[in-house]
Amino acid sequence: MNALERLSPADGTTVGDRLRVAAADGVVLVALIVAGELRHQVNPVEQPLAVVETAVPFLVGWAVVGTLVGAYGERALADRLWSARIAVGGWLGAVAIGAILRGSPYFAGAIPWTFLAVMAGFGTVALVLVRVAAVTLLASTR
């Protein structure tokens, strides 16, 4: 048995499935942030560092909290409702970490509470939708 076989859970998902779900999560979060930047007249092509500076704290937060809550675990990839719950709890924790990082001297700080509310609300909806769709697609391919 090779290392990839040992990492594959008994439910039929693979490491590739986990990576695809992680990529979908990343894409939806970056799309959310780019949409917000565009709404505030920040052109991502002309000011890519502004977008990166906004995105990185929240992506780091999602990577940390998502991993801790099992966002890419067996149950999260097998059960739509569980995956949606994980997305909600994980994203709210990720927003808290993102807020802490954004308030640090390493990122542009002074973020208003309304920004955090928008990130929490729209991010939750976006992640729940992508998670339900991803788990549904995974189930249909097994």
N, C-alpha and C positions, 0 to 999 in steps of 0.2 A: 504494500500500500504506500503510495507516495504522499507527500505533504498536502497536496491539494485535496486528495481524497479524504484525508483525516480532517481537513477543515470543513468539508461539505457535511451539513447536518443530515439527519435521517429523513427529513421531510421532502427531500428531492431538490432543494435549492442548492445553488452552487456559489462558489466565490464570485463568479461572473455575475450572478444574479444580485449579489450584495453590492458589487461595484456599480452595476447599472442603476440600482435604487439610490445609491449614494450620489451618483452622477446626476440623476433626476432631481434629487433634493438640492444639490448645488446649483443646478441650472435654474430651478424655480426661485431659489433665494437670490441669486444674482439678477435674474430678470426683475424680481420685485424691487431690488435696490436700484437698478438702472431705470426702471419706470419712475421711481421716486425722484431720482436725479433729474430725469427729463422734465418732470412736473415742476421742478424748481430751477428750470432753465440751465442745467448743467449738461453740456454736451459731452457724452462719454468718449467721443472720438477726439475732441479737442482738449478734454481735461480727464484723461484716463486715470491719473493719479488721485483725483478727487473721488472717483468712483471706487477705486481700490481702497482708499482710506476709509470710505464708508462701509465697504463690504467686508473687509478682513476681520474686524472685531466680531461681527455677527457670524461669519463663517467659522471662525475659531471657536466661538461660543457653541455653535451647533456641533462641531466636531467633538468637543469635549463632552458636552451634556448628552448629545445623541449617543455617543459611545457608552457613557455611564448608564443610561437608561435602557440600553439594548435596542436601539433603533435599527440595527442591522442583524439582530439575533433571529433565531429560528422562529419564535412565536410572532415577532413583528413582521416577518415575511410570509407567514402562513395565515394570519388572521387579520382581515381588514379593520375590524373594530379595534383590536389591540394596537395595530399599527397607527390608527388615527389617534388613539389615546397617547401613545408614545410620542407622536408628533406634537400634540398639544403641550404636554408637560415638558418635553424636551425643548421645544422652541421657546416657551416662556422662560425656562432656565437660560437658554442661549441668549435671549434678549437681555437678561440681567447681566450676564458676562460681557456681552457686547457693550452695554452701557458703562460698565466698570472700565473696560478697555478704552472706550471713547473718551472717558473722563480722565484718563491717564495722560501724562505728558508726551506719550509716544504717538498719539492720534489727536486729530482735531476734536476738542472737547466742547463743553458748554452746550450740550444737546438738551432741547426742551422736552418736557414730559410728553408733549403731544407727539413728538417724533417717536418716542418709545411706545406710545399707545398704538400708533399707526403700524410700527414694525411688529408689535405683538399681535395685533388684530389681523392685518393682511397676511403676515407670515404664517400665522396659525391656519387661516383659511387655505392659503396656497399649499402649505405642506400637507394638510389633511387631504386635499383634493389629489395631489400627486401621489401620496401614499396609498390611498384607496385605489386609484387607477393602477399603480404599479403592482400592488398585491393581487388585484383582480387579473392583470395580465400574466403575472407569474403563475397563478392558479390555473389559468386556461392553457398554459403551455406544458403543464405536468401531466 
